[in-house]
């Protein structure tokens, strides 16, 4: 019966209330609200993510799967699994807007970025540009040399650290983050920057985002008052954004000059040789900045993006592709250290598929399609340890009805992502790490990269519906490449013989390991010398 509650959901109905009836459908239940302050007093002990999730689980056990949490100035609805497909897919248009974040002018150039733009023409333009020009599979193939470059950097870095510690444990997360960030910088700006330049951008990016997330959320509470009380925080955020501009704008302008010269050279060659221009002379890695420089906004007279808007979009691109993916990578590798049998089985699959490659240590990207167990390991990592336990909030554009409750216009709606992947009514032994569940006969068989199986959302590490993360394909490609490479290069052992890997969680910008992974890295036999 519990399974029917999950899988067989009656379709939501929109009712036109009769004019002669004054009553409205009820809101979803929730704790009592205090006038003006909403539930803030009830939530007085829950201003951190460590406390908010246990609190929401308690509320759901008390009030049911759909929950109202009123907070000034808007009503926030916390949802659990049952209505998610109806809300995000079948009623997708009504749930496709975003609430305006309190720090919009700092973090997103007044919401001129993909993740927070209002649902409409600008959002469609920004998302279409990102998906079609950068994240399309045909374009991702152009970055294969860049991926090989950062994987070599990562292997050399880890090998050097292991030797320096005489085979002792290595703290791997900083290396994961730097390698992932270096790759995203290449994709963003079209340049292989040196280590120091990449590090400067990484520090500026992380400092800005962590400060905004940690210190500016309070501006969402009575903003006309708090913006004066916390004006020093606003000054600090402004200074951190200025540092980003110092680093990003020269790279944007350099790319603009490169494009101009490249176009001139191509035109001159065409004039000299007609249309007979060799393809390899015309091709160069098309970066995200290239697409932003080419973009025009029809609804605003065909204007080009400002440098401030391009800085915000580049910041979003670097953040979205780095922290979440490197966090997921650390969780996957931690589980491979903990579950040696899984690591052994994965290494056998990788060696079998890559055995005939010309370069002994190279894994071609077409090889990834022949590694079903690798894909299962990655999906299991995302199910068990989604980098974010909440999706970005959705805003309701028109009043609607879900399972007998009224969802008012402008309500902010969120979903408990981690709870979906750990629901014992959907997954067998959900807290165990079992990649086999995504193989034939498992309870995750047929679940695609978006977490959907036969029209049912069983997990949603990338969100769902129209606001699903557009970088889903890129994230999976990077995770598969990095995991396969790291397992082929090294045997991953606990920090000390018999020591258990601690899988306790800690919320930062993503949900990270409370005690970051430290592992002994033993080079596989071909590198042992």
DRENPADO-956450 format. One record per residue (C-alpha): z, x, y. Coordinates in steps of 0.02 Angstrom, whole numbers, plus 50000, padded with zeros to 5 digits. Each point is the difference from the previous one (the first is absolute). Layout:
residues N
ZXY/...
//
This chain:
residues 529
500005000050000/500395014450117/498265006849965/499224983550050/500935001150164/499145016550032/498254997149935/499634981750024/500234996150180/499464982950064/498805002150146/500814998350171/499504984550097/499734997850185/500624982950054/499544991150157/501614991450047/499794981950048/500174996850187/501284986349976/501185011949911/501055011350109/500675010749860/499275016749948/500045009249836/501535011249984/499965018550031/500415011249852/501895001549978/501025014450067/501675005050075/500644990850154/499315006450164/500945003450161/499144993050157/498945013350089/500605013949883/499364991949840/500755008049844/500445016350086/501864997549978/499734996049816/498975015949987/501275010750092/500235011649852/498165001249960/499105009950133/499445013149873/498804998249855/501385005749881/500924983850036/498594987850035/499274999549824/501644995949909/500334987250136/498314991649974/500244999849811/501664991250028/499184987550118/498614996449876/501254996949861/500874987650115/498534991350085/498515002349884/498335009350002/499524995450180/501245004650134/500144997250188/500905013050102/500024994750182/500085014250124/499635000250184/498684998150061/499064994449843/500364992549831/499805012049853/499634993849826/500375011149851/498954995549849/500175003649817/498654999449868/499524981949971/499044995550160/499255017050035/498254996949931/499864983350088/500625006950165/499045016450004/498404995249909/499664981349999/500774997250172/499525017550055/499354995650173/501634991350049/501035015249948/498855013850066/500715003450173/501315012950046/501574997950106/499925011250153/501115015049959/501325003950132/499305017450026/498154994949999/499525009550157/500705016249926/499514999449818/498384990250004/499245000450177/500464981750028/499524995449821/498265007950007/500215006749822/499534992749831/501764996549937/500674990450150/498484992850089/500004981150017/498914991049873/498324998150085/498415009350053/500865016450050/500965001049836/498424996549901/499055013550096/501355013249975/500244996049816/498134999049964/499745016850083/501385008249897/499434992449835/498115001850021/499925016750090/501425010049920/500754991549847/498394994349916/499785008849831/498365007950056/500885008150147/501545005049901/498875010749890/499595010750152/501825005550007/500045006749821/499915018250063/501464996250115/501014993149855/499645015649896/500535010750149/501714991750022/500324999849812/499735018849996/501185001850149/501304989449911/499885009449834/500105017050086/501504994250103/500954993349849/499585015349896/500605011650138/501644990650020/500295000249812/499735018849993/501145002850150/501404990849911/499705009649837/499494984149912/501424989950075/499854982450069/498824996150144/500254986350130/498264992549991/499984985850128/499645010750155/498515007549908/499374982749950/500154993850179/499125015050076/498554999549877/499744981450023/500135001750189/498765014650005/498744989249906/500244985350118/499825011550152/498325005949930/499434982049972/500614994850172/499355014050110/498655007949891/500805017350011/500845011649876/501405005450115/501125015049968/501744998149929/500905001550168/498894986950086/500244987749858/501875002950004/500094996650187/499094983549980/501104995449851/501615003350097/499394990150152/499434985549891/501604999049899/501155002150150/499154986050094/499954987649856/501775003049940/500684998250177/499074983850033/500504992249833/501825005550016/500304996950184/498834986950072/500244985549877/501434994050110/498724995450133/499544984849894/501684992250043/500034992450175/498665012450059/500174995850186/501785006549991/499905013849870/498535008850083/501185003950146/501525004149893/499015012149892/498835007150132/500425017949949/499334996249826/498384994150079/499885016250099/500225010249841/498664989949909/498835002650147/500285018849993/499695000549812/498384990350020/499475012050137/500225014449878/498854991249878/498704998050137/500125018750039/499515003949821/498784985949962/498954998850158/499295017949991/499484996749820/499194983550049/499065008250144/499475014649890/499294988049873/499084990550137/499215016350059/499575004749820/499134983249974/499025002150162/499395017349953/499594994649822/498954985650064/499075011750120/499645012449859/499354986149887/498894993350138/499285017350034/499645002949815/499144983149987/498905004350149/499545016449918/499824993949820/499684981550018/501074990049880/500125014349875/501835004450029/500915006249848/501404988449947/501315013949985/499675004950181/500344982550061/501544996349897/501755004450055/501674992249958/500094983950098/501774998750067/501054985250056/499905006250179/498094999749988/500074981549958/501214996650145/498875009350123/498544989149944/500964983650009/499664986950133/501014984050029/498774985550026/501334987950062/500435011950141/498255003250065/499565013049869/501255012550069/500475015849905/501765003449937/501145009150121/500785016649950/501704991449992/499324987449875/499215013749896/501655009749999/500894984449936/498684996949866/500035018249943/501904999349992/499904984249894/498715008049884/501055015749972/501604990349973/499274986949883/499185012849887/501385013149994/501794993649984/499674985649882/498885010249884/501085015649996/501534989049968/499124991449855/499475017149933/501795006350001/500624984649905/498625001949869/500345018549973/501884996749992/499714987649859/498875012449910/501415012850008/501224987049937/498854993449862/499315015449915/499104989749868/498984991250136/499595016850081/499465007249832/498874985249962/499225000950174/499705018749987/499114997549834/498844986950077/499615011150150/499645015249891/498904989849883/498944992850140/499885015950105/499755012049854/498125001450022/500005003350186/499125015650062/501525005450100/501505000549886/501234993650129/498884987150084/500174981349975/498454991250061/500284983250082/498834991749877/501225005849866/501334988650073/499044984849939/500235006449821/501905001150015/500754982849970/501745006949969/499975009150167/499604983550085/501414991649904/501235013550055/499514997750183/500114980949992/501685000949913/500645011750135/499444987750135/500774985249908/501675008449969/500125009450165/498924992050137/500105011350154/500434985050109/501174986149942/499314988050130/498234996950061/499645000350186/500504982750064/498724986150012/499964987450143/499534981849967/498564993850108/500194981449964/501384989249931/499764997649814/500924994649844/500465010349848/500844991949848/500724985850104/500655010650144/499355000750179/499465017250056/499944999250191/498695007950109/500465017650060/501275002549861/500085018149941/499835000949811/500455014349883/499955003149813/501175010049889/498745011849919/501225009649890/500764984049929/498284994349941/499705015649896/501754999249927/500054981549955/500614998249820/499114983349985/498335008950024/500305017549929/500835005149839/501435012450031/499455001450183/501175014350048/499285011549865/498535011650033/498704994949871/498185004150043/499494992249833/500314982950077/498355002150095/499045004449842/499254987749875/501304987749937/501285003850136/500724987550122/499015008650139/498334999949910/498644994150117/501025002750159/498835007550128/500345012350139/500564985950113/501304994349872/499074984149954/499654993549826/499054983749969/500354993850176/501875003749992/500795013350112/501155009749883/500375014250121/499385004350174/500315018150052/498524998650119/500344982450061/498824985649964/498764988550083/499055003650159/501295012350062/500025010249840/500045018750033/498185005350025/500425017349932/500414993849824/498515008949920/500345016250094/501845000149951/499614997449816/498665013550004/501195012450080/501424995849880/498895001849847/499265016550064/501685007550045/500924994449842/498605005949885/499905016850088/501885003050003/500224995749816/498515010849950/500665014850102/501844999349952/501234993849873/501334990850100/501795002949941/501714994350065/500865011350128/501195005549862/499934997649812/500774983449956/500144994450182/499514981950033/498814995450142/500904989250127/498924984950044/501174993150134/499084993350152/500215003050185/499084990850140/499155010750131/498264996150066/499644996249817/501194998049852/500275018049947/501055008649868/501805001550059/500035017249919/498235007050019/499155006249844/500365018049947/499095005949845/499625015849904/498125002849995/499325009449849/498155004550018/498944993449859/499375013449880/498395004350094/501045004750154/501465008049909/499385017550034/
//
